[in-house]
Amino acid sequence: MKRLPALTFLLALFLTGPAPASEPVPLGAGEAAAVRAVIGAQLEAFQRDDGAAAFAHASPTIKAKFGTVDSFMHMVRTGYPMVYRPRKVAFLEALVKDGRTVQALRVVGPDGLPVTALYFMERQADGGWKISGVTLLRRDDASS
């Protein structure tokens, strides 16, 4: 599987975060596996239409923003159909930059078009991970 080009990933980080202070570094293997497990569990919950399970993987900030499972699921169904009902998912690289952990995925949505999804992850007080946001980069966004 082709890796997400470094330029695309850096562009996404520059667009979504403060001015760069450090180069991105790969997330350690154990932490990357834990991050992938959380994202995978949420994707599986979407496939089962288990909103409560999917919402459980959201960070406290996301939970506060949407308030209810129904509101969260409505946002996912309407704004992120490629995540809600992907035809194909491939985990790419997980990186840390300026304290932000980002897991890249290559997703083929119901329309058959590939998208890069950047999952922003947040470490919790108990050491676990929660999803704090997703940014989508369409092919033409990533080719610059």
Secondary structure, DSSP 8 states (H G I E B T S, - for coil): -----HHHHHHHHHHHSSS--S--EE--HHHHHHHHHHHHHHHHHHHTT-HHHHHHTB-HHHHHHH-SHHHHHHHHHHH-HHHHS-SEEEEEEEEEETTEEEEEEEEE-TTS-EEEEEEEEEE-TTS-EEEEEEEEEEHHHHT-
